[in-house]
Amino acid sequence: MLIGSLKLPDNSTEVADFALLVGWALIKKDITTRQQYSKMKIETTTHFTKQGHQIEVREARIEDADGLIKCAKSYMKNGFIPLTEEEFNPTVTEHENWIRGFMENENNLLLVVEANGLIIGNIDLTSHKRKMLSHTGFVGMGIHQDWQNQGVGTIMIDIVKQWSNMNQNIEILWLQVFSNNLGGIHLYKKSGFIENGRQVKFIKTEDNQYIDNVIMTLNL
């Protein structure tokens, strides 16, 4: 018997065995999902944007891979990330593995912002692998074009700061921002980051324009 492209067994004994295997696979998937959620590092929180829209901030899940890719493709259009749209073409599986890497490291954190069931922003903190730099955490973030300038960035950074303050292994947060990203620089300064380094002409755009790379840190 065929259902779509799936061939099912024909006799009753084989059908019973097949059903048992399918049932066990579903149970294993449910157990894996429950284990994944039980290891979450933060609880989901509800917030409101400046315009009054309700959003939720939560830790990323494996199944968020496709939504994260779509969100990133939106905010890349601003030109404030040293990665072109053509260069950013991960598969869902690759992004699932990327998310899994954050979940498996107790000093790393990946958060998503969700509105109406869609991912509209994300922020990540990556601790350094080298022992002498392991007290530092690099922060990267992005917000969907339709949701920028609504206070979403402030909400994300505040949550990462709170989590980092509770993590005894993280003492310094740092990030990099294009010098022409005035909105981003204003946000980071408002959140307590200070500029303590600038790489002149470090970024070269496709139309041969040079942009400084600004390094900012926050001592917790």
Backbone hydrogen bonds in HBPLUS format (Angstrom, degrees):
<---DONOR---> <-ACCEPTOR-->    atom                        ^
c    i                          cat <-CA-CA->   ^        H-A-AA   ^      H-
h    n   atom  resd res      DA  || num        DHA   H-A  angle D-A-AA Bond
n    s   type  num  typ     dist DA aas  dist angle  dist       angle   num
A0008-LEU N   A0001-MET O   2.67 MM   7  5.16 162.3  1.70 160.9 165.2     1
A0003-ILE N   A0006-LEU O   2.84 MM   3  5.21 166.8  1.86 155.6 159.8     2
A0006-LEU N   A0003-ILE O   2.98 MM   3  5.21 159.4  2.03 130.0 129.0     3
A0015-VAL N   A0011-ASN O   2.98 MM   4  6.20 151.9  2.06 149.7 158.7     4
A0016-ALA N   A0012-SER O   2.96 MM   4  6.16 155.0  2.02 145.8 151.5     5
A0017-ASP N   A0013-THR O   3.00 MM   4  6.32 159.8  2.04 148.5 153.8     6
A0018-PHE N   A0014-GLU O   2.82 MM   4  5.99 157.3  1.87 146.5 153.4     7
A0019-ALA N   A0015-VAL O   2.88 MM   4  6.10 160.0  1.92 149.8 154.8     8
A0020-LEU N   A0016-ALA O   2.96 MM   4  6.20 150.5  2.05 144.7 152.9     9
A0021-LEU N   A0017-ASP O   2.98 MM   4  6.29 155.7  2.04 149.6 155.5    10
A0022-VAL N   A0018-PHE O   2.95 MM   4  6.24 162.8  1.98 154.1 158.7    11
A0023-GLY N   A0019-ALA O   2.85 MM   4  5.99 159.6  1.89 146.2 152.5    12
A0024-TRP N   A0020-LEU O   2.91 MM   4  6.11 156.2  1.97 146.5 152.7    13
A0025-ALA N   A0021-LEU O   2.96 MM   4  6.19 153.7  2.03 146.3 153.6    14
A0026-LEU N   A0022-VAL O   3.02 MM   4  6.31 154.5  2.08 149.0 155.5    15
A0027-ILE N   A0023-GLY O   2.98 MM   4  6.25 151.2  2.07 145.2 153.4    16
A0028-LYS N   A0024-TRP O   2.91 MM   4  6.15 161.2  1.95 150.7 155.3    17
A0029-LYS N   A0025-ALA O   3.00 MM   4  6.22 154.9  2.07 143.9 150.8    18
A0030-ASP N   A0026-LEU O   2.96 MM   4  6.18 154.1  2.02 144.3 151.3    19
A0031-ILE N   A0027-ILE O   2.89 MM   4  6.17 156.2  1.94 152.2 158.7    20
A0032-THR N   A0028-LYS O   2.92 MM   4  6.15 162.1  1.96 149.6 154.4    21
A0033-THR N   A0029-LYS O   2.94 MM   4  6.16 156.7  1.99 146.6 153.0    22
A0034-ARG N   A0030-ASP O   2.90 MM   4  6.13 159.9  1.94 148.7 154.1    23
A0035-GLN N   A0031-ILE O   2.88 MM   4  6.11 159.0  1.93 152.0 157.7    24
A0036-GLN N   A0032-THR O   2.91 MM   4  6.10 154.0  1.98 145.4 152.9    25
A0037-TYR N   A0033-THR O   3.01 MM   4  6.30 162.6  2.04 153.3 156.4    26
A0038-SER N   A0034-ARG O   2.93 MM   4  6.06 146.2  2.04 144.1 153.9    27
A0039-LYS N   A0036-GLN O   3.28 MM   3  5.52 146.7  2.40 100.8 109.9    28
A0040-MET N   A0037-TYR O   3.20 MM   3  5.28 164.5  2.23 108.2 110.4    29
A0045-THR N   A0057-VAL O   3.00 MM  12  5.41 160.4  2.04 150.5 155.7    30
A0057-VAL N   A0045-THR O   2.89 MM  12  5.41 161.5  1.93 156.5 162.7    31
A0047-HIS N   A0055-ILE O   2.89 MM   8  5.35 165.7  1.91 154.3 157.0    32
A0055-ILE N   A0047-HIS O   2.91 MM   8  5.35 164.7  1.93 144.1 146.4    33
A0049-THR N   A0053-HIS O   2.91 MM   4  5.23 157.1  1.96 142.7 148.5    34
A0052-GLY N   A0049-THR O   2.90 MM   3  5.04 161.0  1.94 108.1 113.7    35
A0050-LYS N   A0150-GLN O   2.98 MM 100  5.16 162.4  2.01 135.7 140.9    36
A0056-GLU N   A0114-GLU O   2.90 MM  58  5.16 156.7  1.96 147.6 155.1    37
A0114-GLU N   A0056-GLU O   2.78 MM  58  5.16 163.3  1.81 152.9 158.8    38
A0058-ARG N   A0112-VAL O   3.07 MM  54  5.67 161.7  2.11 159.3 165.0    39
A0112-VAL N   A0058-ARG O   2.85 MM  54  5.67 162.4  1.89 166.6 172.6    40
A0060-ALA N   A0110-LEU O   2.89 MM  50  5.73 169.7  1.90 147.4 146.9    41
A0064-ASP N   A0061-ARG O   2.92 MM   3  5.39 163.3  1.95 118.1 122.6    42
A0065-ALA N   A0062-ILE O   3.31 MM   3  6.10 163.0  2.34 125.5 126.0    43
A0068-LEU N   A0064-ASP O   2.86 MM   4  6.01 155.8  1.92 164.4 172.5    44
A0069-ILE N   A0065-ALA O   3.07 MM   4  6.30 155.9  2.13 150.3 156.5    45
A0070-LYS N   A0066-ASP O   3.10 MM   4  6.39 163.7  2.13 152.7 156.1    46
A0071-CYS N   A0067-GLY O   3.03 MM   4  6.19 156.6  2.09 143.7 150.2    47
A0072-ALA N   A0068-LEU O   2.92 MM   4  6.07 165.5  1.94 151.2 155.0    48
A0073-LYS N   A0069-ILE O   3.03 MM   4  6.25 154.3  2.10 149.0 155.7    49
A0074-SER N   A0071-CYS O   3.03 MM   3  5.23 132.5  2.26 100.1 113.2    50
A0075-TYR N   A0071-CYS O   3.21 MM   4  6.69 161.2  2.25 158.3 160.1    51
A0076-MET N   A0072-ALA O   2.99 MM   4  6.03 137.2  2.17 147.8 158.7    52
A0077-LYS N   A0074-SER O   3.22 MM   3  5.83 155.1  2.29 113.0 119.5    53
A0078-ASN N   A0075-TYR O   3.32 MM   3  5.78 163.9  2.35 109.0 113.5    54
A0079-GLY N   A0076-MET O   3.08 MM   3  5.76 158.5  2.13 118.0 123.6    55
A0083-LEU N   A0081-ILE O   2.59 MM   2  5.42 145.3  1.71 104.8  95.2    56
A0087-GLU N   A0084-THR O   3.08 MM   3  5.19 126.5  2.38  97.2 110.9    57
A0088-PHE N   A0084-THR O   3.16 MM   4  6.46 136.2  2.36 144.9 156.6    58
A0095-HIS N   A0091-THR O   3.06 MM   4  6.38 156.5  2.12 149.6 155.7    59
A0096-GLU N   A0092-VAL O   2.83 MM   4  6.07 145.1  1.95 146.7 157.3    60
A0097-ASN N   A0093-THR O   3.05 MM   4  6.32 154.6  2.11 147.8 153.4    61
A0098-TRP N   A0094-GLU O   3.02 MM   4  6.32 145.6  2.14 138.5 148.5    62
A0099-ILE N   A0095-HIS O   2.96 MM   4  6.22 160.1  2.00 149.1 152.8    63
A0100-ARG N   A0096-GLU O   2.92 MM   4  6.14 158.9  1.96 146.6 153.1    64
A0101-GLY N   A0097-ASN O   3.03 MM   4  6.25 142.9  2.17 141.8 150.3    65
A0102-PHE N   A0099-ILE O   3.02 MM   3  5.41 128.6  2.30 106.3 118.8    66
A0103-MET N   A0099-ILE O   3.16 MM   4  6.53 155.8  2.22 149.8 157.0    67
A0104-GLU N   A0100-ARG O   3.01 MM   4  6.18 146.1  2.13 150.2 157.9    68
A0105-ASN N   A0102-PHE O   3.42 MM   3  5.49 153.9  2.50 100.4 107.5    69
A0108-ASN N   A0105-ASN O   3.13 MM   3  5.39 168.6  2.14 114.4 117.1    70
A0109-LEU N   A0125-LEU O   2.94 MM  16  5.06 158.9  1.99 142.6 147.4    71
A0125-LEU N   A0109-LEU O   2.76 MM  16  5.06 156.4  1.81 150.6 156.7    72
A0111-LEU N   A0123-ILE O   2.88 MM  12  5.37 175.4  1.88 169.9 170.4    73
A0123-ILE N   A0111-LEU O   3.07 MM  12  5.37 154.1  2.14 137.6 143.5    74
A0113-VAL N   A0121-GLY O   2.82 MM   8  4.93 155.1  1.88 139.9 136.9    75
A0120-ILE N   A0113-VAL O   2.79 MM   7  5.64 158.9  1.84 151.3 158.6    76
A0115-ALA N   A0118-LEU O   2.83 MM   3  5.33 158.9  1.88 153.0 157.4    77
A0118-LEU N   A0115-ALA O   2.97 MM   3  5.33 165.8  1.99 116.8 121.4    78
A0144-HIS N   A0120-ILE O   2.91 MM  24  5.05 171.2  1.91 133.1 135.9    79
A0122-ASN N   A0142-GLY O   2.99 MM  20  5.66 157.3  2.04 160.3 164.6    80
A0142-GLY N   A0122-ASN O   2.99 MM  20  5.66 152.2  2.07 161.9 164.5    81
A0124-ASP N   A0140-GLY O   2.80 MM  16  5.38 160.8  1.83 161.3 166.6    82
A0140-GLY N   A0124-ASP O   3.01 MM  16  5.38 156.6  2.06 148.9 155.0    83
A0126-THR N   A0138-PHE O   2.86 MM  12  5.09 158.3  1.91 142.1 148.9    84
A0138-PHE N   A0126-THR O   2.84 MM  12  5.09 163.7  1.87 143.4 138.4    85
A0133-LEU N   A0130-ARG O   3.03 MM   3  5.43 149.6  2.12 110.8 120.3    86
A0134-SER N   A0131-LYS O   3.28 MM   3  4.99 165.3  2.30  99.9 104.2    87
A0136-THR N   A0133-LEU O   3.06 MM   3  5.77 157.8  2.11 124.9 127.0    88
A0171-GLU N   A0135-HIS O   2.73 MM  36  5.29 174.3  1.73 145.7 147.8    89
A0172-ILE N   A0135-HIS O   3.16 MM  37  6.48 154.0  2.23 155.1 157.3    90
A0137-GLY N   A0172-ILE O   2.80 MM  35  6.22 148.0  1.90 158.9 169.5    91
A0174-TRP N   A0137-GLY O   3.00 MM  37  6.31 153.3  2.07 154.3 155.7    92
A0139-VAL N   A0174-TRP O   2.86 MM  35  6.05 160.7  1.89 164.6 169.9    93
A0147-TRP N   A0144-HIS O   2.86 MM   3  5.45 161.1  1.89 122.7 129.2    94
A0155-ILE N   A0151-GLY O   3.27 MM   4  6.50 160.2  2.31 147.0 151.9    95
A0156-MET N   A0152-VAL O   3.05 MM   4  6.34 161.8  2.08 154.0 158.3    96
A0157-ILE N   A0153-GLY O   2.98 MM   4  6.20 170.5  1.99 157.1 159.3    97
A0158-ASP N   A0154-THR O   2.97 MM   4  6.07 162.4  2.00 150.3 155.4    98
A0159-ILE N   A0155-ILE O   3.18 MM   4  6.41 155.4  2.25 146.7 152.4    99
A0160-VAL N   A0156-MET O   3.07 MM   4  6.37 160.5  2.11 152.4 157.7   100
A0161-LYS N   A0157-ILE O   2.87 MM   4  6.09 158.2  1.92 154.4 160.5   101
A0162-GLN N   A0158-ASP O   2.97 MM   4  6.19 158.5  2.02 145.5 151.2   102
A0163-TRP N   A0159-ILE O   2.93 MM   4  6.17 163.1  1.96 150.8 155.3   103
A0164-SER N   A0160-VAL O   2.88 MM   4  6.00 159.0  1.93 147.3 153.5   104
A0165-ASN N   A0161-LYS O   2.91 MM   4  6.10 150.3  2.00 147.9 155.5   105
A0166-MET N   A0163-TRP O   3.11 MM   3  5.26 136.4  2.31  98.6 110.6   106
A0167-ASN N   A0164-SER O   3.08 MM   3  4.94 145.9  2.20  96.2 106.6   107
A0170-ILE N   A0167-ASN O   3.13 MM   3  5.77 161.0  2.17 120.5 125.4   108
A0220-LEU N   A0171-GLU O   2.91 MM  49  5.40 168.7  1.93 155.1 157.1   109
A0173-LEU N   A0218-LEU O   2.91 MM  45  5.07 169.3  1.92 149.5 151.6   110
A0218-LEU N   A0173-LEU O   2.71 MM  45  5.07 147.3  1.81 155.1 157.3   111
A0175-LEU N   A0216-MET O   2.90 MM  41  5.46 150.9  1.99 156.1 162.2   112
A0216-MET N   A0175-LEU O   3.02 MM  41  5.46 167.6  2.04 150.1 153.4   113
A0177-VAL N   A0214-VAL O   2.90 MM  37  5.21 151.8  1.98 144.7 153.8   114
A0214-VAL N   A0177-VAL O   2.88 MM  37  5.21 164.4  1.91 156.9 156.3   115
A0181-ASN N   A0178-PHE O   3.02 MM   3  5.31 162.9  2.05 113.0 117.7   116
A0179-SER N   A0212-ASP O   2.98 MM  33  5.25 153.3  2.05 154.7 152.0   117
A0185-ILE N   A0181-ASN O   3.02 MM   4  6.33 165.5  2.04 157.3 161.3   118
A0186-HIS N   A0182-LEU O   2.96 MM   4  6.10 159.4  2.00 146.6 152.1   119
A0187-LEU N   A0183-GLY O   3.04 MM   4  6.24 156.2  2.09 143.2 149.6   120
A0188-TYR N   A0184-GLY O   2.93 MM   4  6.22 164.1  1.96 157.3 160.8   121
A0189-LYS N   A0185-ILE O   2.96 MM   4  6.13 162.7  1.99 151.3 156.1   122
A0190-LYS N   A0186-HIS O   2.96 MM   4  6.09 157.6  2.02 146.5 153.1   123
A0191-SER N   A0187-LEU O   3.02 MM   4  6.25 133.4  2.25 139.3 152.0   124
A0191-SER N   A0188-TYR O   3.09 MM   3  4.97 127.9  2.38  91.1 105.2   125
A0193-PHE N   A0188-TYR O   2.92 MM   5  5.33 154.4  1.98 153.7 145.6   126
A0192-GLY N   A0189-LYS O   3.03 MM   3  5.12 162.1  2.06 105.9 111.0   127
A0194-ILE N   A0217-THR O   2.93 MM  23  5.59 156.8  1.99 148.8 153.2   128
A0217-THR N   A0194-ILE O   3.00 MM  23  5.59 151.2  2.09 151.0 153.3   129
A0196-ASN N   A0215-ILE O   3.08 MM  19  6.12 164.3  2.10 155.4 159.9   130
A0215-ILE N   A0197-GLY O   2.84 MM  18  4.91 176.6  1.84 140.4 141.6   131
A0199-GLN N   A0213-ASN O   2.84 MM  14  4.98 167.0  1.85 146.6 149.5   132
A0213-ASN N   A0199-GLN O   2.92 MM  14  4.98 162.6  1.95 136.9 141.4   133
A0203-ILE N   A0211-ILE O   2.98 MM   8  5.01 165.5  2.00 161.7 160.6   134
A0211-ILE N   A0203-ILE O   2.84 MM   8  5.01 153.9  1.91 143.9 148.5   135
A0205-THR N   A0209-GLN O   2.84 MM   4  5.20 164.9  1.86 153.9 156.4   136
A0208-ASN N   A0205-THR O   2.99 MM   3  5.17 145.4  2.12 117.5 115.7   137
